[in-house]
Amino acid sequence: MSQSRTQTQTVAVLGTGKIGEALLSGMIRAGWSPADLLCTARRPERAEALRARYGVETVSNVDAAKGADTLILAVKPQDMAVLLDELAPHLPADRLVISAAAGVPTAFFEERLPAGTPVVRVMPNTPVLVDEGMSVISAGSHASEEHLLRTEAIFKPVGKTLRVPESQQDAATALSGSGPAYFYYLVEAMTDAGILLGLPRDKAHDLIVQAAIGAAVMLRDSGEHPVKLREAVTSPAGTTISAIRELEKHGVRHALLAALEAARDRSRELASGNG
């Protein structure tokens, strides 16, 4: 695959945990040369494993700041302030800084990095590990269209990207960042129901997972509204409408609305420093 101008720039991933490694792997599959990629790791054995697996150079945080055109900060939110203090004296103001830390606003970076540093905030979710993620992207006050395009080129190999104003990041975190957990919770509950109805756990699990995959593909590919797809399964006086009546009776729709509002509010608290 031929490399674009974006891909020939040097990209450093600082904090190469599961999400950081998924991005490294995705970039290489999309055509980046390992020679154009850097990464950091706290433990020497982790650094050696990344070198062996991907052929990338592992460096210190300071060397990454000096040598990369784009820095992806994938450390935990509580570690971000210390990392920025380490980077700031060595970071040229024209470097693009991409944050993949939940709940940390771009202003947090702009206050600690050289004046004018372009910052882009990204909220990926865990399906980036299987190239089916959703990465929600917001520009900081100094980030241009070129910076957003560069960010999208990095995250598109591991799923889809969506631009939103930063004011909508907390809502996006509630829906997308936390979203996979809601589906796992639903599958867990449905598996227990299958056992209650007399199915072995493994068979109940397989039935539910395939139903979830099939429903997701239909939602994605059919272009139909979810109400229309649901109605196609809901025969008059049939099994599905009996189940939906119970869901409505127990307030499942209201519970989902309340749950997502709670997740949104917690994201706001974390962003304001009330962690």
N, C-alpha and C positions, 0 to 999 in steps of 0.2 A: 504494500500500500504506500502510495506516495505521501510524503509529509507536507502539510501546509506550513505557512510561515508561522502560525501560532504554535505548531508542534515542534518547530526547530528551536524554540526558546527553551531555556533550562528551567525545569520545574522541580521544586524541592517539597517533599512531604515531611512535615515536622510532627512527629507522633505517629509512628507507623503501627497502630493497633489494627483491629479488624477493618475499620472503615478506611484508614489510611492505606493498608495493604490492598484493599479492594480497588481503590483509586489507582494505585501503582499498576496493578495487574490490568485494569481496564485501559489505561493509557498505552501500555505496551501492546495490547491486542489491537488497539485502534491505530497503531503505527508509530508511536513515539519510539525513538531509539533509547535503549537503556543508558547510553552515553549522555543523553540529555536530561536524565532524571537523577535526583539526589534524594536521600532520605536520612532521617535521624532515628536512633533507637537508644533507649536508656541502657539496655543490657548488651554486653559484647556478644553473647551467644545469639541474641535476636538480630543484631546487625549482621553477623556472619550468615545466619539463615537467609536473610533478605538478599545479601550479595549472591549467595549460591543459587537461590531460587529465580532471581530476576536479572542478575548481572548488573545491578545498579550500585553506585558508589554510596557508602554510608559516611556521613560527615558529622561534625559538631553543628549545633544550632547557629553559632557565630559564622562558621564557614558557609552554611546554607544561606544566611542573610547576605553575605558578601558575594556569593557566586551564582545565585539563582535569579532569574527574571521574575518568577512567580513563586510565592511561598504559600503552601496550603497548611494551615495550622489546624491539626486534627487532635490536639491534646484535650484533656478533660477541662470543662469550664473553670473548675476551681484552680487549675494549674496555669491558666492563661496569663494572669497578671505577672507572675514570675517570669514566664517565657518572654513576654513583651519587654520587660525590663532588661532581659538579657539581649534581646535583638536590637532594641532601639538605637544604641550607640553605633551600630555597625550596618544599619539598613539605609541604603540610599532611598530618597523620597520617591523615586520613579518606579520602585518595585511594586508589583501587585501583590497584595496580601488577601488571601481567601480564608475566611474562618468557617470551619465546619463544627464549631462548638455551639451546642444548644443554648439558647437564651441569652447570648452575649451580643449586645447591640454594636453596630459599627462605630458609634461614638466612643465606646470603650477603647477601641483600637486607635482611633484618630487622636484621642487625648494623650496616648502613650507613645505613639510613633512620630517620626519626623513630620513636620507640617506639610500637608499636601499629599500624604501617602494615600494611594487609592486602595480602598477596602471593599470587598464584596462578601456579604454574609450568605452562607448556604446552609439550609437545613435538609440534609439527606436522611433517608430512613434505611433501616437495616436490610431490606431487599436489594440494596446495592451489592450485597455479597453474592447475589445470584443474577446480577445484571438486570434486575427488574425494579430498581429503586425509583423513587421520585425525589428530586433535589430541587428545593424551592430557593430561588436566588433573588437577593435584594442588593441594590447598589448603595454604597456609602456616598458621602457628599462629594468626594473627589474621583469617583469611579465613572469612567466614560463607557460609551457603547463598545469600544474595542476591548475594554476590560471585561465587560459582560460576555462578549463573544468568546473571549479566551477562557472564561470560567465555564461556559457551556460546553466548550470543546473538551474540557477535562472531565466533566460529569456525565456527558451523554453516553459514553461507552458503558456505563453501569446502570442505565435506565433512562428515564425521561427527566426533562428539566422544565421548570415553570418560573417565570419572573413575576414577582409581586412587589408592591411598595413595602418598605420595611415595616410600616404600620400594620401590615397584615401578616407578619411573620408569626406572631403568637397564635393567631387563628390557624395558620397553615401547620404549625407545630402540633396543635391539638388534633387536626384531621389527619395529617400525613406523617409527621414525625412519630407520633404515638399510635397512629392508625393500625399498623400491623398487630399490635398487642390486642386491640379490640377483636380482631378476627381470630387470633389464637384463643382468646377467652371464649368466644362463641363456639369455636370448634371443640374446645374442652367441654363446654356445657352440653353440646349436642352429642358428643361421644358418651358422656354419662347417661344421657337420655337413651341412646341406642342400647347401652348395657341394661338399663331399666326395662327396655322393651324386649330383651332376650337375646340380643346379638353379642357375640364375642367382641372384646375391645378392639382387636386388630381389624376385624371386618367393619365395625362401626366407623373406625378411624378412616379406613380406605374409602368407604362410601361418602363420608362427609368431605374429605379432602378433594376427591374428584368432583363432587357437586360444586364445591367452592371454586375450583379451577375452571370448570365449565361455565359457571355463572359469570365469573370475572371476564373470561374471553368473550362471552356474548355481550356483556356490558361494553367492553372495549370496541368490539368489531362490528356490532350490529347497528350502532347509531340510534338505537331505540331508547326511549325514556325508561328508567327502571320500573315505573308503574305499569307500563305496557308489557314489559317482560314478565312482571309478576302476574298480571292479569291473564297472560297466556297459560300460566300453570294453574290458575285458580278456577276450577270448574264449579258450576252451580251445585251447592249442597255436597261438595266433595271433601276430600281429606285436607287439602291445603287451606280452604277457607275456615275449616274448623280450627286448624292450628293458628291461623292469623287472628281469629276471634279471641283466642286465649292470650296471644301476645298483646293485643290491644287492651284486653281486660286487665292485664297485669302492668300496663303502663310502660311497655318496653320502649316505645317511641319517645315518650317523655323522659325516661331514664337516659336514653342516648343523648338527647338534647342537653340534659343537665350534666352528664358526664363530660361532654365536649366543652361546655362552658367552664367546668371546673378545671379541665386541662389548660384551656386558654388563659384562665385567671392565674394558674400556677406558673405558666410560662411568663406572664407579665411580672409576677413577683420575682422570679429568677432574674429577669432582665433588669429589674430595678435594684438588684443586689440584696433582696430580702430572701436569701436562700436558706 
